[in-house]
């Protein structure tokens, strides 16, 4: 199972770090990722990370967000800097190989 945390209210230009802790078994051999869903919009891809640490990010967050993982902790992180009001969304972690989604954590960026 996936447990996401770290969301909250932050002013534009601020930073947050989201965490996604996996439990039940080790997922160090599996890719993981972050998605987000803004009010009234479809869920969209934010950033994946492979088991080997190869990363990618959506163009909308490139240069501002970074994904990382600590396999020993079975945890994936999303460091979000220079936040904008349009980053406001519920952020979900995802384990695509198993079709598992975390419960989501709300990020609200005020202008």
Z-matrix of the N, CA and C atoms (Angstrom, degrees):
N
C 1 1.461
C 2 1.525 1 109.31
N 3 1.328 2 115.62 1 157.78
C 4 1.455 3 122.02 2 -177.65
C 5 1.519 4 110.01 3 -118.24
N 6 1.320 5 116.20 4 132.80
C 7 1.466 6 121.99 5 179.75
C 8 1.518 7 107.99 6 -123.47
N 9 1.335 8 115.79 7 111.30
C 10 1.458 9 121.37 8 179.98
C 11 1.520 10 109.92 9 -94.57
N 12 1.319 11 116.09 10 146.06
C 13 1.460 12 121.54 11 178.46
C 14 1.519 13 109.67 12 -154.50
N 15 1.338 14 115.73 13 170.19
C 16 1.453 15 120.93 14 175.20
C 17 1.510 16 115.48 15 106.80
N 18 1.317 17 117.29 16 -5.45
C 19 1.447 18 119.34 17 178.74
C 20 1.517 19 111.98 18 -71.31
N 21 1.316 20 115.40 19 172.05
C 22 1.454 21 120.19 20 179.15
C 23 1.509 22 111.53 21 165.57
N 24 1.323 23 115.15 22 -167.58
C 25 1.464 24 122.48 23 179.59
C 26 1.528 25 108.65 24 -101.58
N 27 1.314 26 115.70 25 129.94
C 28 1.461 27 120.30 26 -179.40
C 29 1.524 28 108.65 27 -143.70
N 30 1.317 29 115.86 28 150.63
C 31 1.459 30 119.79 29 177.30
C 32 1.525 31 110.65 30 -78.69
N 33 1.293 32 115.61 31 154.85
C 34 1.464 33 120.44 32 176.68
C 35 1.527 34 109.81 33 -54.75
N 36 1.317 35 115.16 34 136.99
C 37 1.456 36 121.01 35 -176.96
C 38 1.517 37 113.39 36 93.49
N 39 1.314 38 116.47 37 -11.15
C 40 1.454 39 121.25 38 -178.88
C 41 1.515 40 112.89 39 -82.91
N 42 1.332 41 114.83 40 -175.63
C 43 1.458 42 121.76 41 -176.88
C 44 1.523 43 111.02 42 -132.82
N 45 1.305 44 114.61 43 152.75
C 46 1.459 45 122.75 44 172.03
C 47 1.518 46 107.88 45 -144.55
N 48 1.331 47 115.96 46 153.10
C 49 1.456 48 119.85 47 171.95
C 50 1.524 49 108.70 48 -123.42
N 51 1.299 50 115.08 49 120.84
C 52 1.450 51 121.39 50 177.45
C 53 1.523 52 109.47 51 -92.83
N 54 1.322 53 115.04 52 146.53
C 55 1.458 54 121.38 53 176.70
C 56 1.523 55 109.40 54 -123.39
N 57 1.307 56 115.39 55 147.62
C 58 1.462 57 121.24 56 174.97
C 59 1.514 58 107.15 57 -134.78
N 60 1.316 59 115.50 58 109.26
C 61 1.455 60 121.17 59 -178.94
C 62 1.519 61 109.65 60 -100.06
N 63 1.312 62 115.06 61 128.43
C 64 1.456 63 120.93 62 178.26
C 65 1.528 64 109.34 63 -97.98
N 66 1.303 65 115.71 64 142.93
C 67 1.463 66 120.05 65 179.33
C 68 1.520 67 110.09 66 -134.07
N 69 1.269 68 115.45 67 165.12
C 70 1.459 69 120.71 68 177.03
C 71 1.511 70 113.35 69 100.50
N 72 1.320 71 115.84 70 -34.71
C 73 1.452 72 120.72 71 178.23
C 74 1.520 73 107.49 72 -169.25
N 75 1.296 74 117.52 73 169.51
C 76 1.452 75 121.03 74 177.69
C 77 1.531 76 109.30 75 -80.69
N 78 1.322 77 115.15 76 136.32
C 79 1.453 78 120.74 77 176.16
C 80 1.525 79 110.80 78 -115.60
N 81 1.317 80 116.55 79 23.99
C 82 1.461 81 120.40 80 -176.57
C 83 1.527 82 112.66 81 -64.76
N 84 1.318 83 117.09 82 -21.38
C 85 1.465 84 120.81 83 179.68
C 86 1.529 85 112.30 84 -92.96
N 87 1.303 86 117.74 85 7.17
C 88 1.452 87 121.99 86 -174.58
C 89 1.521 88 112.55 87 -120.25
N 90 1.317 89 115.00 88 146.39
C 91 1.457 90 119.70 89 172.21
C 92 1.516 91 109.62 90 -70.37
N 93 1.314 92 115.29 91 149.64
C 94 1.457 93 121.52 92 175.16
C 95 1.522 94 107.82 93 -136.41
N 96 1.319 95 115.95 94 168.56
C 97 1.451 96 117.90 95 -178.39
C 98 1.509 97 113.25 96 -162.37
N 99 1.319 98 114.42 97 167.81
C 100 1.455 99 122.63 98 175.46
C 101 1.524 100 109.68 99 -116.41
N 102 1.325 101 115.26 100 139.37
C 103 1.450 102 123.76 101 173.92
C 104 1.524 103 106.79 102 -128.76
N 105 1.325 104 115.71 103 167.55
C 106 1.453 105 119.37 104 175.26
C 107 1.529 106 110.26 105 -145.50
N 108 1.312 107 114.43 106 155.85
C 109 1.464 108 120.26 107 178.17
C 110 1.513 109 108.52 108 -137.17
N 111 1.323 110 114.87 109 113.08
C 112 1.458 111 121.27 110 177.41
C 113 1.524 112 109.25 111 -83.35
N 114 1.331 113 117.29 112 157.94
C 115 1.468 114 120.16 113 179.51
C 116 1.514 115 111.81 114 -54.92
N 117 1.315 116 116.63 115 128.06
C 118 1.448 117 121.36 116 177.03
C 119 1.519 118 115.44 117 76.42
N 120 1.333 119 116.55 118 6.29
C 121 1.465 120 119.82 119 -178.43
C 122 1.519 121 110.61 120 -122.42
N 123 1.326 122 114.96 121 165.52
C 124 1.451 123 120.25 122 177.41
C 125 1.521 124 110.39 123 -77.75
N 126 1.314 125 114.78 124 156.48
C 127 1.457 126 120.43 125 175.80
C 128 1.526 127 108.62 126 -64.89
N 129 1.324 128 116.49 127 136.55
C 130 1.455 129 119.97 128 -178.16
C 131 1.523 130 110.65 129 -129.76
N 132 1.308 131 113.22 130 154.16
C 133 1.451 132 121.89 131 179.11
C 134 1.528 133 109.75 132 -70.44
N 135 1.359 134 115.43 133 139.95
C 136 1.462 135 120.58 134 175.69
C 137 1.520 136 110.21 135 -114.86
N 138 1.344 137 116.05 136 -57.09
C 139 1.467 138 118.14 137 -176.94
C 140 1.523 139 110.12 138 -163.49
N 141 1.353 140 117.67 139 135.53
C 142 1.452 141 120.94 140 171.67
C 143 1.526 142 110.52 141 -108.71
N 144 1.313 143 115.40 142 163.97
C 145 1.451 144 120.33 143 171.55
C 146 1.520 145 107.64 144 -144.08
N 147 1.328 146 116.32 145 130.82
C 148 1.454 147 120.10 146 -179.29
C 149 1.526 148 110.51 147 -79.38
N 150 1.303 149 115.61 148 173.66
C 151 1.457 150 119.71 149 178.20
C 152 1.524 151 110.92 150 -63.21
N 153 1.308 152 116.14 151 -27.87
C 154 1.455 153 120.15 152 -179.96
C 155 1.510 154 114.03 153 -89.51
N 156 1.335 155 116.97 154 2.69
C 157 1.456 156 120.34 155 175.92
C 158 1.513 157 114.93 156 91.64
N 159 1.330 158 117.61 157 8.67
C 160 1.463 159 120.04 158 176.84
C 161 1.526 160 108.04 159 -76.05
N 162 1.328 161 116.03 160 131.06
C 163 1.451 162 119.59 161 -172.64
C 164 1.520 163 111.44 162 -121.20
N 165 1.308 164 114.09 163 166.16
C 166 1.455 165 122.73 164 173.42
C 167 1.532 166 106.47 165 -153.64
N 168 1.295 167 117.10 166 158.77
C 169 1.456 168 120.46 167 175.57
C 170 1.519 169 109.17 168 -141.47
N 171 1.310 170 115.77 169 153.07
C 172 1.456 171 120.84 170 176.10
C 173 1.521 172 109.52 171 -65.33
N 174 1.320 173 115.61 172 151.01
C 175 1.462 174 120.18 173 -177.47
C 176 1.521 175 111.98 174 -61.19
N 177 1.319 176 116.74 175 -29.60
C 178 1.468 177 120.73 176 -177.49
C 179 1.527 178 113.12 177 -68.91
N 180 1.326 179 116.92 178 -18.54
C 181 1.466 180 120.25 179 -177.83
C 182 1.525 181 112.16 180 -121.68
N 183 1.319 182 116.65 181 2.65
C 184 1.452 183 120.51 182 -177.63
C 185 1.517 184 110.95 183 -60.47
N 186 1.337 185 115.40 184 134.83
C 187 1.453 186 120.22 185 -178.55
C 188 1.510 187 113.59 186 86.60
N 189 1.338 188 116.90 187 -9.70
C 190 1.466 189 120.94 188 -179.30
C 191 1.526 190 111.73 189 -119.39
N 192 1.328 191 117.95 190 -35.47
C 193 1.461 192 122.82 191 -177.55
C 194 1.528 193 109.53 192 -109.99
N 195 1.326 194 114.90 193 144.56
C 196 1.457 195 121.09 194 175.70
C 197 1.515 196 109.56 195 -136.33
N 198 1.326 197 115.80 196 134.26
C 199 1.460 198 121.07 197 177.55
C 200 1.526 199 108.59 198 -104.37
N 201 1.321 200 115.71 199 142.88
C 202 1.467 201 120.31 200 177.59
C 203 1.521 202 108.32 201 -149.30
N 204 1.322 203 115.28 202 168.85
C 205 1.464 204 118.90 203 179.07
C 206 1.522 205 109.60 204 -145.36
N 207 1.323 206 114.72 205 150.32
C 208 1.462 207 121.81 206 173.04
C 209 1.519 208 105.88 207 -123.38
N 210 1.309 209 115.91 208 99.68
C 211 1.464 210 120.28 209 -173.51
C 212 1.523 211 112.28 210 -62.20
N 213 1.313 212 117.34 211 -34.36
C 214 1.458 213 119.83 212 179.92
C 215 1.524 214 111.87 213 -62.89
N 216 1.340 215 115.22 214 -25.57
C 217 1.467 216 120.40 215 179.10
C 218 1.524 217 111.47 216 -100.89
N 219 1.338 218 116.04 217 -2.05
C 220 1.472 219 119.93 218 -178.61
C 221 1.529 220 110.64 219 55.22
N 222 1.316 221 115.52 220 40.58
C 223 1.465 222 121.42 221 -172.68
C 224 1.519 223 110.95 222 -132.07
N 225 1.326 224 114.93 223 141.57
C 226 1.450 225 122.82 224 174.62
C 227 1.525 226 108.20 225 -117.90
N 228 1.326 227 115.61 226 141.26
C 229 1.459 228 120.90 227 -178.11
C 230 1.522 229 110.84 228 -119.26
N 231 1.314 230 115.26 229 153.58
C 232 1.464 231 121.57 230 170.98
C 233 1.516 232 107.44 231 -130.12
N 234 1.316 233 115.77 232 106.70
C 235 1.462 234 121.40 233 176.69
C 236 1.512 235 108.26 234 -87.08
N 237 1.318 236 116.40 235 121.62
C 238 1.453 237 121.73 236 -176.51
C 239 1.525 238 109.07 237 -117.79
N 240 1.308 239 116.23 238 116.12
C 241 1.463 240 122.51 239 179.03
C 242 1.522 241 110.17 240 -115.72
N 243 1.316 242 115.70 241 163.97
C 244 1.471 243 122.07 242 177.86
C 245 1.522 244 110.69 243 48.87
N 246 1.294 245 116.00 244 48.67
C 247 1.462 246 120.84 245 -175.79
C 248 1.522 247 111.62 246 -64.20
N 249 1.320 248 114.40 247 145.59
C 250 1.461 249 122.61 248 -179.89
C 251 1.528 250 109.42 249 -120.29
N 252 1.320 251 117.50 250 156.77
C 253 1.472 252 119.10 251 177.85
C 254 1.530 253 112.69 252 -55.74
N 255 1.327 254 117.43 253 -31.68
C 256 1.466 255 119.78 254 179.70
C 257 1.526 256 113.18 255 -73.31
N 258 1.330 257 117.65 256 -5.25
C 259 1.461 258 120.97 257 173.12
C 260 1.532 259 111.61 258 -83.11
N 261 1.321 260 116.92 259 -5.99
C 262 1.458 261 120.47 260 178.78
C 263 1.517 262 110.37 261 -60.21
N 264 1.326 263 116.14 262 124.21
C 265 1.460 264 121.25 263 -176.06
C 266 1.522 265 109.09 264 -177.51
N 267 1.307 266 115.05 265 168.72
C 268 1.464 267 121.18 266 166.08
C 269 1.526 268 106.81 267 -89.52
N 270 1.306 269 115.91 268 126.12
C 271 1.461 270 121.85 269 -177.60
C 272 1.532 271 109.32 270 -101.75
N 273 1.326 272 114.42 271 131.67
C 274 1.458 273 121.24 272 -177.19
C 275 1.526 274 109.77 273 -120.51
N 276 1.318 275 116.18 274 139.01
C 277 1.455 276 118.91 275 169.03
C 278 1.523 277 108.09 276 -95.18
N 279 1.314 278 115.09 277 153.81
C 280 1.463 279 120.65 278 -169.67
C 281 1.516 280 110.26 279 -142.83
N 282 1.299 281 115.23 280 138.43
C 283 1.458 282 122.61 281 175.53
C 284 1.524 283 106.06 282 -114.56
N 285 1.319 284 117.25 283 90.74
C 286 1.463 285 119.95 284 -169.58
C 287 1.524 286 114.56 285 -63.78
N 288 1.306 287 117.79 286 -32.75
C 289 1.453 288 119.68 287 -178.57
C 290 1.515 289 113.36 288 -65.26
N 291 1.325 290 116.71 289 -20.49
C 292 1.454 291 121.85 290 -178.26
C 293 1.532 292 111.34 291 -118.19
N 294 1.308 293 116.41 292 -2.41
C 295 1.459 294 119.55 293 -179.66
C 296 1.514 295 113.70 294 65.62
N 297 1.336 296 116.38 295 29.79
C 298 1.461 297 120.80 296 -176.55
C 299 1.524 298 109.70 297 -100.71
N 300 1.331 299 115.70 298 136.37
C 301 1.461 300 122.73 299 175.25
C 302 1.523 301 109.52 300 -117.89
N 303 1.327 302 116.58 301 143.80
C 304 1.451 303 120.98 302 170.46
C 305 1.518 304 109.66 303 -76.33
N 306 1.321 305 116.13 304 175.73
C 307 1.460 306 120.06 305 -174.15
C 308 1.523 307 113.18 306 -80.74
N 309 1.316 308 117.87 307 -12.04
C 310 1.464 309 120.88 308 179.14
C 311 1.512 310 112.46 309 93.43
N 312 1.321 311 114.86 310 146.58
C 313 1.461 312 121.35 311 174.99
C 314 1.527 313 107.52 312 -135.12
N 315 1.320 314 116.25 313 133.55
C 316 1.460 315 122.00 314 -172.73
C 317 1.523 316 110.96 315 -84.99
N 318 1.317 317 114.76 316 129.10
C 319 1.462 318 122.35 317 173.60
C 320 1.522 319 107.86 318 -115.59
N 321 1.316 320 115.94 319 124.28
C 322 1.458 321 121.24 320 178.93
C 323 1.525 322 108.33 321 -122.65
N 324 1.325 323 116.11 322 123.29
C 325 1.457 324 121.56 323 -179.35
C 326 1.516 325 108.27 324 -112.99
N 327 1.316 326 115.87 325 118.40
C 328 1.464 327 120.30 326 -179.05
C 329 1.528 328 110.44 327 -93.05
N 330 1.316 329 115.09 328 148.34
C 331 1.475 330 119.50 329 -178.56
C 332 1.520 331 111.46 330 -88.24
